[in-house]
Amino acid sequence: MNSPVDELGIGLICFPGMETAVQSLSGHIDLVEIEPQTSWFTESPESDSFRFDPQFAATLIAMPQPKVFHGVGFPIGSTLLPPKSHFETLNAHIDAVKPIYTSEHLSFNRYCNTEGSVHQTNFLLPPLQNQKGVETAVRAIHHYKQQTGKPFAFETGVNYLRCRPDEMEDGEFIARIAEESDAYILLDLHNLLANQLNGRQPVNDLLQQLPAERIIEIHLAGGSWYQDYYLDAHSGVSSPELLALTDTIVRDLPCLKSIVFEVLPDYFGQGFTESDLRRQLEAMKKIWDHRNATAAHRRRYERIKSRRPVDNSLIPEVWEFALGNIANSGSNEDIPLQHELLQDPGVAIIRNLIFEFRASMLVSGLKMTCRLVKLQMGTQRFHQLLKDYCATHESEIFGYASALRFAKFLEEQQLNIPYLQGMLDFELSAAQTYIDGKIRTLHLSFDPFLLLDNLVHWQNPPPQLSSTIQYQVEIHPDAPITDKDALLRFNAVAHM
């Protein structure tokens, strides 16, 4: 099996923008989990190399708790292996922060079309659940372990699709991958509960099919309901149902090393507070202490193998293209699998979530520009503008590339909105300066800070008057910025 991992305890995910909350709750946290790619940059949208944010890495290094890495950019359910540059940056990041082990999602987010071009969904999609799907994940896991030399775990994913009668059961699929790759399992109980609530395999049945000795970590989170589907939204505290389920399960996991809570930083200040987070961690600590509460509790080592017949004729490359192309609202190719998938109501949910995520990334990246456009044209027309953009432009893994492409799209619309070009130039320059540390000088025909003051307060700016006055604005990397986390998302790998 993987190299042994020491017992760690209660953990919290830390994104850029969450450092203050993590540090203030340090007394409740035994380990810190990091999604490394969320603090990675590219030198330019055309570059295929990455570098990580040294400032965020230094903050992590200074934290006294052990660290673990949880990847989000290149999941292991894909037939497409990560590029060499990914592992070069990942290993440099590992050398700097020194995580105990690494993990990735059992999903895919890229696919090849019939011409061999690679396309990005920016959404974690479920892989093909047959023996060839197992072999695909095993190959990727071996590659990860070979490249990093670190113990490796893969996360059980969320799946909004209906169960297929000829596919491997969820628990059997996870178990076979763990056994054939000699990997650990990161048991995301919130994902599995979401799957159960959405009609997939019940959690208790799934757990009976898993090799319990390989489960070293549990993820907890909060979710929400959307069009009769329960979403793995990472939007708040865990439900009482999930906490009770966890409390029961930990008593039956002989090699559990940690329980980690996930929440997205966007939800802080939107009904989710530091006090809520503290109560969540306290509840997790009680559950953690129950894992060895009695000497007599049963510890299961033998798993129950599924006997369901599985169709192994379908290959992962076809599955990835069919589902990925549909998820990206691509043209409907004349293949039976694509027509079959389009009958699944979960596909509409996936499409909606991808749009909402892409729109959110654009608005976060060009925050004040989007606010200006929305104030001028109204909410309904602005929403349609975002839909038109997403329908005609592919997703980008980096937020800065998306922002540049959306800026060009806005220019092509000839919207005749005062200040629009200047606001675009200002925000893109500020983001690029934050990324590369270079001072930039802009010449504008209006006072950008007066305009920003109007937009911060959601006020339409006054009409732009013709003026011979030119405002020279210098943008410095160390200038105080009230929303640095938004700027950081310009060029960080996006996660959904």
Secondary structure, DSSP 8 states (H G I E B T S, - for coil): --------EEEEEE-TT-HHHHHHTGGG-SEEEE-GGGGEEESSTT---EEE-HHHHHHHHHSSS-EEEE--SS-TT-SS---HHHHHHHHHHHHHH--S-EEEES-EEEEE-TTS-EEEEEEEE----SHHHHHHHHHHHHHHHHHH-S-EEEE-----S---TTS--HHHHHHHHHHHHT-EEEEEHHHHHHHHHTTS--HHHHHHTS-GGGEEEEEE---EEETTEEE----S---HHHHHHHHHHGGG-TT--EEEE---GGGBTTTB-HHHHHHHHHHHHHHHHHTTS-TTS----S-----------S-HHHHHHHHHHHHTT----S-HHHHHHTT-HHHHHHHHHHHHHHHHHHHHHTHHHHHHHHHHH-HHHHHHHHHHHHHHS---SBHHHHHHHHHHHHHHTT---TTHHHHHHHHHHHHHHHHH---EEEEESS-HHHHHHHHHTT------------EEEEE-TTS--TTHHHHHTTSSB---
